[in-house]
Amino acid sequence: MDIILLERIEKLGTIGDIVTVKDGYARNYLLPGKKALRANAANKKVFEANRGKIEADNAVRRGEAETHSANVDGKSVVLIRASSNAGQLYGSVSVRDIVDALNADGAGIAKSMVVLERPIKTIGVTEVKVTLHPEVVVSVKVNVARSPDEAEQQAAGVDVLKAMFEDEAAADAVSDFEGGGGELPDGDAAPAAEAAVADEAEDEAEA
């Protein structure tokens, strides 16, 4: 279907562009959302007659969004969730969770503005886009952790999941070593494992 864009649409075009899209996309999203018109002769005349007002209204909304962006861009919110030892959440973090957390911090955004391709299902820091206007897109950070302390570590750049796996590898190496499994492994886990063995040997000597 050929349509006339009434606002900028990412990867399609900007106001006044005539583009071809799939019928379902037009009927289910663009047309009912008043983001476009069917590109027939009558609508082309209507658009050209109102083009100045459409562009002026868009400029006003863009300016308001740019002002609003000061309350949103770069914000970081913390969501405390339970997870498995591997960092998989028992459930997931949804758009609604993110919107509620941002609005509690004064962002003043709607659910439709948050761009989240899929729910967040692991602990960690995720950068999420927020579309305040088709031409004003900002980003926020969603810090999902199991405790406030862990959230602080992640905010400081610590890869908590990597640290967890290294600790588990070190523990396994110590267990294998004590059980006669041979030498400690090379790689990232080796220093941690060697330190763990040394600490345990020191504890036994003091006892």
N, C-alpha and C positions, 0 to 999 in steps of 0.2 A: 504494500500500500504506500502511495505517495502522500507525504504530510508536510505541513508548514510548521516549523518550530516556533513556539511562542516564548521560549526561554532556552538558555544554553543547556544542552544535554551532552554529557560526557561521551566521547567517541562517536557522536552523531553530527553535531554542529551547533550553531548559535541562532539567535533570533532572526527569523526571516528565511533561513535556509530551507530549501525543499529537498527532502531526503526520502529514501525508500526504506521501509522497515517491514518486519513480518506483521501480518494482519493481527495476530493475537497480541503482540506487544503494543500495537496502536490501540486496539479496542479495549484491552484490559488495563492499560497503564497511561499511555500518553493522552488519549482523547478524554477519558473521564477525569483525568487529573488536570485538564485544561492546560496541558503543556504543548499541545499541538492542535492543528486543524487539518481536516482532509484537504488535500491539495487539488480541489476542483476550481472551476472558473469563478464561481460565486464567492468562495472563501478567499481566493486570491485578491479579489477586489475589496472585500471586507478588510482583509489584513492590511493592504496598502493604504486604505483610507484611515486606518487606526494605528498605523505603524509608529507614528510619532508618540502617541500616548502610551503605547505598549512599551516602547523603549524608555520613555521617561519614567513610567511606573517601575520598570525593572531597575533603573538607576537608583531610584529612591530606596527600593528594597535592598539593593546591593550595599548602599551606604549604611543602612540600618544594620545589616549583617556584619559589615566591617567594624562598626562600633561595638556590636555585640561580641565579636570575636575576642575582644580584650578580656572578657569574663570566662572564656572557654579555652582558647589556644594554650597548649602546654600544660593544662591541668593534669594532675596525677591523683587518682583515687585508689584507695586500698579496700579490697574485699577479702574478708577472712572466711576461708572455707576449709572443710575437712577433706583429706585426700588419703590415698594409699601411700605406702612407703615409696612407691615409684613416682609419686607426684600427680597421679591421676585423680581428678576430683570425683567425689561421690555426688554426681549430678553435673551441672555445668553453669557457667555464667552467661546470662542472656542479655539482650539489648535492654530489657526492662531493668535489670540489675544495674547496668552501667548508667542508664538515664537517672535512676533514683539516686545513685551515689553522686553523680555530677550535680544534680539539682539541689541536693542537700548541701553542696558546697557553693551554691549560688550561680550555677551555669545557666539555668533557665532555658533548657532545650526540650524539644519534643522527640518522641521515640522514632519518628520517621527520619530524623536528622542523622541518626547514628548508623554508620556503615559497618556492619559486622558480617563477613562472609559466612562464618560458621560460629556456633557457640564456643566459648573458651572452656576447655576440658582438662587443663593442666595448670599447676601453679607456675608462676613466672610473671614477667612484665610484658604486656601486649600493647602495641601502639594501635589506636583505633581512630579512624577518620570520622569527623563530624561535619556534615554539609549544612551550613547555616543559610546558604543561598547557592544556586547553581554555580556561581562564580566565586564563592567564598567558602573554601574547605580548610578546616584546621585539624589538628590532631591532639589527642589526649593519651595518657598512659593509664592502663588498667593493671594494677599491681595485685595479683591474686596470690595469697599466701595463707599458711596455716596458723600464723600468729603475728602479732605486731612486730616482734623482733625479727622474724623471718622477712616480713615486708620491708623493714629497714635495711636488711642485708641486700635484698634484691634491688631496692632503690639506689643503693651504693654501688651497684654493678656486680654483686656476687652472684654467680650462677649456682643457685641452691641445688638444683637437680644434679648438676655435675658433681658438686661436693658430696651429695648424698651417695651417688654411685661410687665415687672414689673411696668414701668411708666404708661402704659395703665391700668393695674389692679388697681394701686393706684388712678388714675383719676376716674375710675368707682366706686371705693369704696367711694371716696369723694362725688360723685354725688348721690350715694344711701343713704349715711348718711344724706346729706343735704335734700334729698327728703323724709326722714322718713323711709328709708329702713332698719333701725335697726343698730346693732353694726357693727363696722368695722370687716372685716374678719381676721381670723388667718392666719398664713403662711407668705411667703416671702413678700407679698404685704402689710401686716399690718404695718410694721414700716414706709414704704414710705407713706402710706395713712395717718397714724397718724401725720406724720410730715407735710403733705400737709394741713390737717385740722388745725393744730396748727398755721401754717404760715398764713392761711387765717383768722383765728380768731384774730391773732395779727394785721393784716392789718386793719381789721374792727375796732379794738379798737383804733388804731392810727387815723383812720378817724373820 
